[in-house]
Amino acid sequence: MKSGDLFAKAQTLMPGGVSSPVRAIKPYPFYTAHAEGAHITTVDGATLVDCCMAYGPLLLGHAHPEIKKAIAAQLEKGWLYGTPTPYEPEFARLVTGDHPGMDMIRFVSSGSEATMAAIRLARGFTGKSDIVKIEGGFHGAHDAVLVKAGSGATTMGVPDSAGVLAALVAHTRQLPYNDPEALETLLAKNADIAALIIEPVLGNIGPVLPKDGYLKDVRGITRAHDVLLIFDEVITGYRLGIGGAQVKFGVRPDLTTLGKIIGGGLPIGAFCGRREIMQQVAPQGPVYQAGTFSGNPLSLAAGIATVRWLHDHPGIYPDLAEKARAIGESIGGGTGGSFVRIGSMFKYFFRAAAPQNYTEVKECDTAAFTRFWQKMLEQGVFLPPSQFETNFLSVAHSAKDLEAITGGYAVCR
């Protein structure tokens, strides 16, 4: 059955015919038959160079043999127990050891679950009610962070989804990225703020990069006002290197959320942080969090295999950064566009200057991006289907794949 037929059937059974809104490509999405390395093969017979990589988790590429081996070995022993497994302390020791200041960790099943729990923990630990998020920062699809961006630096939140209570998101403040002065002003006037949650690199509208010193300023300001700093590293964790953005930029948050890469392509999330904060999580403390699939052995087996492989191959990070640099150098900025990269994350923005916050990202020519995206697909290159999503490279992308990407940009931009 071809993609068009599958989508027609799916539309009668699933809202919008998809399991996540970004997949609702017009006139219909392609359906994947299988994937390996840096390539996706569709049910229609097309083979595509993949720059989406499942929106970030597949740093080692599709169907990496070491991860397959780990999953297969665990499948022989069962895939869900509802009890602790030896993988949990092993992986906890591995992940916390990679992040200075990260003393304890709780495994969950998704990045959204991790950020939801981290926010609850911050409120429980501090006894304060409000949180601050950055405009354009995405922290999952739960109520506290589904707040319309761009409504003013210090205004109360406005729900960004039907079904989200205004009274709930009234406790979520918003600030522009790369603006430490706005943060200082907000915290100086509000004593009931428990935490600031921030993507250190804005990944869901970017990448949008922090200005020099910005993240260190954020750390200093939050500490001065006794506000917890939560780094949402669901995207950047192990993507920018061992230890993620907090090691790369030399900033130690109070809490961190992880996901994507630490599951090796299987569902996972984690929230982690200072011991005195994490000890407030049930059953040790009064902040409740639980989940049937939390710490499941399949995801942990895949995650351990992934992180151990990364430890054994530290040279992949400069290699990936060089691949992204080569793409940027090849395609340049061009008329009306700008190329942004960090590590293995990159994006071509249809805006003359690289955006530095959500307001500037919204100035991009999204109609031009849509035309560009469709042409790139016709050239055999699959990019995330939104101007507001990051492109990702993997260790599986070859020189030939890079030629396909840069060649596509040259033709389609």
N, C-alpha and C positions, 0 to 999 in steps of 0.2 A: 504494500500500500504506500502511495506517495505522500509527501508532506501535506499537500493541499487537501487530500482526502482525510488524512488523520486529523488535521485541524478542523475540518468541517464536522467530524464526529465529536471531537473534543469540545467544541463550542456548545453542543447540546448537553454536555455532561459536567462541564467545569466553567466557573466564572471567567469569561473572556477566553476560554479554551486553554488556559495555562495555569501553572502552579505558582508563578511569580510574575508580577506585572511587566518587568523589563523584558520578558521573553515574548511579549505580544507584538512581534514584528509584523508590519503591514506589507503586503496584503495577508500574508500568513508566515509563520516561522518555519524554518527548516527543522526537520526531525533527525536526530543523530542515530545512526545505526551502530557505530563503534568508533573508538578513538585510540590512538597510540602515539606516544612521543609528543610531537608538536602538531599533530594533525587530527582533524575530525573528518569522518566519512558519513555523509548523509544518506538517508533512505532513498534519495533520488540519484545516488551514485556519484555525487561530487565529493572530492577530497579537498579540504580547506586547511590553510595554515592558520592555526588558532592563536590569536592574541588576546583572547578572553580568559582562557585557562580556568573555566568555571568561576570567574570573577575572583581569581587570586589563589585558591588553595593549591593548585598543581604546580608548585615551584619545580618539581622534578619531572614534570610532563605527565601525560596520560599513561596509565597502566605501567608505571615504573616497575621493573622486575623485582627489586628488593621489597617494595611495598606489597606487590602481589604475593610474594613468598611469605611475608609476615601474616597477611590476611588468610592465606590458604592454610598455614600451620594452625592458626587459631580456630578456623572453621572446623577442623578435625576434632577440636576439643569442646565445641559449642560456642555460641555467639552472644548469649545473654544469660546471666546467672541471677541477678538480683542480690548478689553478695559482693564483698570486696574481693579483688583479685591481686595477685602479686605485681601486676602491671602498674597499679596506682602509686605505691611508694616509689617504684623505679622511675616512672615518668615524672612524678612530682619532684624528685631529687634532681633529675636532669634539667627540667625547665627552670626551677627556682635557681639552680646553680648557674644558669646562663644570664640571670637578671639580678644585678646588685640591688639589695634592698628588698627583694621579693623572698619573704620568709616562708609563706604558706600559700597553698593553692587549693581551690575546689574545682573539680572537673564537672562540666555541664554538657549540654547537647547542642548548643548553638551560640553564635556570637550575640544574638539578641537576648538570649537567656542570661548570658554572662553580664552584659551591660545592665540589664534589669536588676540582677542580683547585686551588682556593685553599687548601683544607686541606692538600693534599699539598705545595703550595709553602711554606706556613708551616712545616711540619715539616722540609722540606728546607733551608730558609733558616736556621732556628734550631738544627737538630740535636736538637730536643726531640721527645718522643713523644706527649704528651697534648694534647687540646683541651678547651675548655669551650664548652658550648652553653646557651642559656636554655631553661628548661622551657616547652614550648608553642611554641617557635620551630621553624619548618619550613624545612629547607634542602635539600629534595629527597629522593629515594627511594633514596639510596645508603647503604651499610652503616654508615659512621662516624657518621651523624646520625639513624639510625632507632633512637632510644633512648627508652624509656618515660619520660614526664615525671612529675614529682610524687613521685619515689621518694626524695627527700631532697636537701638543697641541696649536700652535698659527697660523696654516695655514688658509687660506681662505677656505670657505666651497666648497664642491663638491656636486652637486645634487645627491640625492639618489633615484630619480624617474625620468623616462622619463616625459617630459612636464614641468619640473621645470627649470626655467631660471638660468643659471650659474651667470648672472649678479645680480639676486636677492639674491641668497644664498651666494654671495660674501660678503654680509653684515652680515653673520652669522659666528662667530668664534666658535671654539671648544676647550674644555679643558678636561683633565682627571678628574674623580671624586676622591675625597680624596687627592687632591694635591693643597693646598692653595698657595704654592710657585709659581706654574704655573699661577695661577690667578693673583697674585701680579705682576709677570713679564709682563703678557699681558696687564693689565690695566695701568701699569706705562708707557707703550710705545704707548698707543692708547687713545687719548682724545675724540674720537667720538663714544664711546660705551654708549648706552642708558641704557642697562639692562643686567643682568645675569638671565636667567631662569633655574631653577634647581628643580628636584624632590629631596626633602630632604632625602628620602630613594628611591633608584632606584628600581622602581617597575616593569618596563617592561622588565628588564633583571635580575630580582632578586627574593627575595629582596637582594640588596647589601647595606650594612649598612654604615653609616658615622663613620669615626674614631672619637674617643673622641676629642671634641673641634673643629672638622672640620667645622661644620655649623656656629659656633660662629666666627671662623676665616673668613669664607666667608662673614659674616655680617660686620665684622670690615673692611675688605679690600674693599668691595664695597662702604661702607659709606665713607671711606677715599678718594676714587677716584670719589665721586659724581656719582655713578652708582646705578641705582635702582635694588633692589633684588626682584625677583619674585619667590615665592614658588609655584610650581605646586603640589597642594595637591588633585588633582583629585582622586588619589588612597588613599592617607594617611588621607585625611580629614574625620574625625569622625571614621576612621578605627583604628587609634592608640589611640583614646580617644577623649573626648570633647576638641575641640581646635586643634586637629590633631598634626602633627609633630612640629609645631611652639611652641605649649605649652609644648609638651613632651621634646623638646630640649632647650627650653628657648630662642628662636631666633625670633625676630619680623621682618618680611619682609615688604617691601613697598607695594607690591601687592601680592595677593593670587588668585589662580584659584582652583575652586572646581567643583565636579561633582559626578557621581556614587551614593554614599550613600545618598547624600542630595536629591535625587529624589525618594528614596524608591523603586528603580527598574524601574522607568519611566524615559524617556529622560530629562536630565537637565544639566545645567552647570552654573557657576557663576564666575565673577571676582570681586574682592573686594580689598579695601585698604584704604590708608590715604585719608582724606577728600580733601585736596588740589589737590591730583592727580585725584581722582574720579570726582571732579567737572569739569574736562576737557572733560567729556563724554557728547555727545549731548543728549538732547537739551540744557543742561546747558553750555557746552563748545564746542570746535571746533573738537573734535575727534569723528568721526561718528561711530555709531554702532546701528543696528536695527535687528529685527527678528519677523516674524509673530507668531511663537510659543513661543517666550520668555515670561516667567512668566505665562505659561498656567495653568489654575486652577487645572487640574488633577495632573500634576507633583508637584505643590506646595502643594496640599492637601496630597499627598503621602509623600512628604518630611517633612512637618510639623508633620505628624503622626509618622514618623521614628525618627526624632530628639527629639520630646517630649518623646517618649518611651525610648530613650537612656538616657535622663535626669532623667527619673523616675526609671531607672535600672542601676545605675552607677557601680554596682558590676559585670556587664557582662565583662568589660574590663580586670580585673585581672583573671576572669574565663577563658576567651578566651586565654589569654597569658599562663595560666596554661595548657590548652589543647594542645597548640602548643609545650610547653616545654615537656609535657608527650610524645608526638609523637617523638620529637627529642631524648629524653632519651631512649625510647624504641628501636628506630632503630639505634641510634648512627651514627658514621661517616662511619665506614667500610673501606675496602680496596678501595682506589682510589676515595673516595667520601667525601663530607662534607655537613652537615646539617646547615642551617641558618634560623633564625626566628627573628621576632620582632612583638610583639602583636599577632594578629591572622593571620599574614602573615608568610609563611614558604616555604622552597624549599630544595630539595636534589640536590646538584650540583655534576655532574660527573667530579670532580676535587679534588685532594687530600686536598688542602687547600681552605678555603672559599675565593672567589674572592672579591677584594676590588675596582675593576674598570672594565670598559668595556673590556679592553684588556685581563684581566684575565678571565672574563666570557667566552670570545671567545675561551679560551683554553679548555673548557669543552668537553667531549667526547659526541657529539650530537648523534652519531650512537648508543651508549650504552643507552642514554636517550630514543631514539625512541623505542628500544626493550623493555626497562623497562616500558614505557608508555603503550604500547600495552598489556603487561602482566598484568599491573594493571587494565586496562579496562576489561580484561578477568576475573579478580578477583572481578569485580563489583565496582571498584573505578575509578571515572572520574577525572583526573588531567588535567590542561591546557596542550594542546598537543604541548608544546615547552619547551625546556630547558631554554628558555629565557622569561618565564612568571611565575609570582608568584602564589602559591597556597593560597587559602583563606579558613578560617573557619568561621562559623556563630554560632549564639546562638542556632540554631536548631540542631547542631551536638551533638549527644548523646554519652554516654560511649560506646554503641554498635557500633556506627559509627567509633569512634576512634579505637576500636579493629579491625574493618574491614580495616582501613587505615594502621595501624601498621602491621597487619597480612599480608596485601598485600605487603608492603615493605619487610617484612622478606622473603617472597616467591620469589619476583620478582627482587630484587635489584641485 
